[in-house]
Structure formats: structure tokens, C-alpha cells
Amino acid sequence: MYTPLLVVIAMNLGRSVPARWQTGVRGGITHVGLMALILAASLLLFIYKWSMSSFVVLTSLIAAVVGCVVIDQFRTSRTQERWLAASAVTLVAAVVCREIDIAGQFSSPTSWAQGHAAWHLLTALSLASLYAYYRSEAAH
């Protein structure tokens, strides 16, 4: 789940690049540079995943995404905030499921409903809502 958050952060960094740099050779260099950063960060997270606290890493990445969204709110007001609210609600629900699952209180290991599966489903819904939030800008 780290890589989609890194992509959202990189996307927001790309949105911060001046418009004159988003096309032509400069735009290509910007996009290649952001993709290289995503790949490098993903590789480092893959290598060092087990030596780091996933709670700290996820909290840091989520905080960075929240910071990007807050900055984006000052940059443009042509987005539909309902998608942002849906993303936040499903993300909070996902974190609750994850914490309950880690504590061993979500369900039995043989149950068809698993906390880890709920975590992935809800974070996917959160990312889909965040995608809809950014796409809503183009619809206005």
C-alpha cells in the first residue's frame, strides 16, 4: 500500500511544477524524475520494510498525502470535496480494521472475513475516492 501513496505524493509534486515546465522536454524530465523517485522509494521500502515500523511509515505517508491535499485546496477550489470526505472516512475505517486485526480481535483465523482483507479493500476504496476527487477537478 506504500506505492499508491507515493504516487499520490508525486502527482501533487508534479502539480506544483510551473505550467511552462509541464510540456515538452522539461515536462518529460519532470515526469521521468518523479517516476524515478517513486521507484527508488518503493525499492527502499521493499528492502527495509521489515526493519521499519509500518505504523510510522504509513502514518508519515498518509500525513504527506493529507498535506498535499490541504495545499491543493488553496491552489484550486474546483474539486468536489465529497470525494475527499469519502476517502477520509474509508481510510479511517481501514486503519481501525487494521489495528483491530493486529490486536487479534477482528475475527478468528478461519473466518471468511479477515481484518487484513478489510484493510486492503477499504484502502483501495479510499484511493479510488481520492482519484475521483482529483478527477472531479477536470469535470468542472
Secondary structure as the mmCIF struct_conf table of DSSP 4:
data_model
#
loop_
_struct_conf.conf_type_id
_struct_conf.id
_struct_conf.beg_label_comp_id
_struct_conf.beg_label_asym_id
_struct_conf.beg_label_seq_id
_struct_conf.end_label_comp_id
_struct_conf.end_label_asym_id
_struct_conf.end_label_seq_id
HELX_RH_AL_P HELX_RH_AL_P1 TYR A 2 ARG A 15
TURN_TY1_P TURN_TY1_P1 SER A 16 SER A 16
BEND BEND1 VAL A 17 VAL A 17
HELX_RH_3T_P HELX_RH_3T_P1 ALA A 19 TRP A 21
BEND BEND2 GLN A 22 THR A 23
HELX_RH_AL_P HELX_RH_AL_P2 GLY A 24 TYR A 48
HELX_RH_3T_P HELX_RH_3T_P2 LYS A 49 SER A 51
BEND BEND3 MET A 52 MET A 52
HELX_RH_AL_P HELX_RH_AL_P3 SER A 54 ARG A 75
BEND BEND4 THR A 79 THR A 79
HELX_RH_AL_P HELX_RH_AL_P4 GLU A 81 ILE A 102
TURN_TY1_P TURN_TY1_P2 ALA A 103 GLY A 104
BEND BEND5 PHE A 106 PHE A 106
TURN_TY1_P TURN_TY1_P3 PRO A 109 THR A 110
BEND BEND6 SER A 111 ALA A 113
HELX_RH_AL_P HELX_RH_AL_P5 GLY A 115 ALA A 139
#
